[in-house]
């Protein structure tokens, strides 16, 4: 999330959406990462809540209950199709064969975003529910950052992104901003380096 914010801020059109704003990060990769922050006027994220979204309840259109990570990540697609996402991204035939499953993930992303925006954040295990202050922080967020290799790379991510945007618009939530993080791999590396205390490592080993 931290690295992704850096890359997004390189595009000046994102300044109003990010600076001095609350944001939510949703990162579908092998699993499902998450984060919440207030970005200050210099572009530094001030993190809030524990950020765990993998176990948020997703209720689909058929009233089935899922953990978010069970239906929105690369592993979830593999479990549904028997094919690795990289393999599907490289094959138009596989993309066509599994388009319904991929679009369904876009629907799940829309449900997750709507739940966070409305503050309807319930965990699969009630004991893991956030305190009210964390839910209140997340409620009303209008800018969502999509990261993770599964969420940003290839045709799969394009289909998921388009489907989520379409469904949110149909539900009167077209004003929500959904920004895909460019250069996801570099963003992840940059974000990791952001949290390394270089001085302490030098003192310990040198």
Secondary structure as UniProt FT lines:
FT   HELIX           2..9
FT   HELIX           12..14
FT   HELIX           15..18
FT   TURN            19..20
FT   STRAND          21..28
FT   STRAND          32..39
FT   TURN            41..42
FT   STRAND          45..48
FT   TURN            54..55
FT   STRAND          56..59
FT   TURN            61..62
FT   STRAND          65..67
FT   HELIX           68..71
FT   HELIX           74..81
FT   HELIX           85..89
FT   HELIX           92..97
FT   HELIX           99..118
FT   HELIX           126..128
FT   HELIX           132..138
FT   TURN            139..140
FT   STRAND          143..147
FT   HELIX           149..152
FT   HELIX           154..170
FT   TURN            171..172
FT   TURN            174..175
FT   STRAND          177..180
FT   HELIX           184..194
FT   HELIX           198..205
//
